[in-house]
Amino acid sequence: MNFTRIDHDHQTVLRIEGELDANTAPELRPLLDALVAENRRRVTVDLSALRLIDSSGVGALVSLYKRVRAAGGAVQISGVRDQPLAIFKLLRLDAVFSVGEIPAVQN
Amino acid sequence: MIRLAVPGTLLYRSLVLRVVASSCKLVRCASELQEASHAPSYSAPSSSVLEAEFDAQVVSAISEAFNNIAIHGYRHSKGDVQIEISPTKGGIAVCMMDHGVTFDVTRATPKPPPNEPDQLPESGMGLFIIQSFMDEVFYSPSTSPESPNTLRLIKYFPDSGSVSDKSATSRVMGYEPANERGQERARDEK
C-alpha cells in the first residue's frame, strides 16, 4: 500500500493505492491520527487506485470519518471501484461517504 | 481441485487472495466448458460485470475468513492454513482448514450495518461480509488434535439456477459433521 497527502488551504486529499487491509491499515493509522489532530476540516480520500479493501481497511476509514465529523469537519470518499466498491455497497458506505468522482482541489 | 497451504499469518493474505481470484476464473471456464460439452448448443451468457462482481465477492469473503484464522485462530500459536478450491455444481467451493483456536459459532451474530453513519462499526463486520457474499457457509470445528477446523464456503454462479436466498439474516452458519463433509467432497470430485 502507498498513500500520499496533498493539502490545499482547508482541503486535504488523501490518495491510497494498492491494498488497505488488516496487514496495511496499521501503516495508515498515524497519518489518519495526524489529520484529526491537525483538525483538517475537509478531507477527501481518493480510492481510485485501491485494488482491495477488507473490514480492517473499512474500519480505518470509518474511524477517520467519525473523528473528523466530531470535530465539525467532513470526509468524502471518491473513486471507489471493483472489489472495494462491492464492500462499500454491502456495508452501505456508498451512501454515507457520497462515493463519486474525484473532486478537483478547490483554489 | 486447487490446493494451497500457507502459514496462517497476515503476510500471506495477498498471495492467498490472488490464488482465489485466479481460481474463480478457472472454475468458471471449466464449468462453461462442461456445460457446452453436455449441450452443444449451449452458449454461456457472458457478462464481464457479473463475473467481476462474483470474483470480488468471493475474494472479499475469503479475505475476511483468512483474517479470522490468522488473527484469532492463530493468536496463541503458529500453524498453516490449507485451502482447497474446487468447482461444485453450478458454483465454486472454497475449504479453509486450520489447527488454531476453534471458532465459537454460537457467538456468531453477524448484523447488517446500521443506517446512521455515526453508528458505523469500526470492526467486527467480517462475518457479515462472509455470510452476505457466499451462498452457503459451513463450519466444522476440530474434534481432535489431528482434525482441523474446517470452513467451507460455496458461491453459485449467477446463471446456475442454484442461487439460494441472498439474505444474510436467513442464512445460518451451519455445522457440517466431518463424515458428511467427506462424503460430499467425494461426490464433487467424481
HADDOCK unambig.tbl for C-alpha pairs under 7 A between the chains (distance, minus, plus):
assign (segid A and resid 23 and name CA) (segid B and resid 10 and name CA) 5.91 0.50 0.50
assign (segid A and resid 23 and name CA) (segid B and resid 11 and name CA) 6.99 0.50 0.50
assign (segid A and resid 54 and name CA) (segid B and resid 60 and name CA) 6.84 0.50 0.50
assign (segid A and resid 54 and name CA) (segid B and resid 63 and name CA) 6.87 0.50 0.50
assign (segid A and resid 54 and name CA) (segid B and resid 64 and name CA) 6.82 0.50 0.50
assign (segid A and resid 55 and name CA) (segid B and resid 123 and name CA) 6.62 0.50 0.50
assign (segid A and resid 55 and name CA) (segid B and resid 125 and name CA) 5.98 0.50 0.50
assign (segid A and resid 55 and name CA) (segid B and resid 126 and name CA) 6.00 0.50 0.50
assign (segid A and resid 56 and name CA) (segid B and resid 123 and name CA) 6.59 0.50 0.50
assign (segid A and resid 59 and name CA) (segid B and resid 122 and name CA) 3.97 0.50 0.50
assign (segid A and resid 59 and name CA) (segid B and resid 123 and name CA) 5.62 0.50 0.50
assign (segid A and resid 60 and name CA) (segid B and resid 122 and name CA) 6.92 0.50 0.50
assign (segid A and resid 62 and name CA) (segid B and resid 120 and name CA) 6.93 0.50 0.50
assign (segid A and resid 62 and name CA) (segid B and resid 122 and name CA) 6.03 0.50 0.50
assign (segid A and resid 63 and name CA) (segid B and resid 122 and name CA) 6.24 0.50 0.50
assign (segid A and resid 66 and name CA) (segid B and resid 118 and name CA) 6.36 0.50 0.50
assign (segid A and resid 83 and name CA) (segid B and resid 56 and name CA) 4.74 0.50 0.50
assign (segid A and resid 86 and name CA) (segid B and resid 56 and name CA) 6.81 0.50 0.50
assign (segid A and resid 86 and name CA) (segid B and resid 57 and name CA) 6.96 0.50 0.50
assign (segid A and resid 91 and name CA) (segid B and resid 113 and name CA) 5.71 0.50 0.50
assign (segid A and resid 96 and name CA) (segid B and resid 117 and name CA) 6.13 0.50 0.50
